């Protein structure tokens, strides 16, 4: 078993830090206003982006090993996508029922 370490420069570290901060702000805003469909979709997209990023680093670019440090965000993104897709169905049903009440 070999350990492969890849150097990360300051710019890469700051960019990843800003991405993490931005996605956490979006996710917190969605948690506050869960019925905002646009924000819900944007939040769901952030989890797809995170999943795609970590999967590509492991399987395409080979810059990350499949360790617990990479498995954790993969699991969080996967379960969050699943939960949000289930929640999206309830959000759509709620929107339809409110439209029926208006008519």
Number of C-alpha atoms within 10 A of each C-alpha: 3 4 6 9 9 8 7 8 8 9 9 11 11 11 11 12 12 12 14 13 12 13 19 14 13 17 20 13 15 20 14 10 12 16 16 13 15 11 17 23 14 15 24 22 14 21 22 15 14 19 18 14 13 20 18 14 15 16 12 11 10 12 14 18 15 15 9 10 10 15 14 12 15 20 13 14 21 16 13 16 19 13 12 18 15 11 14 18 11 13 18 13 12 13 13 11 11 11 10 9 7 6 5
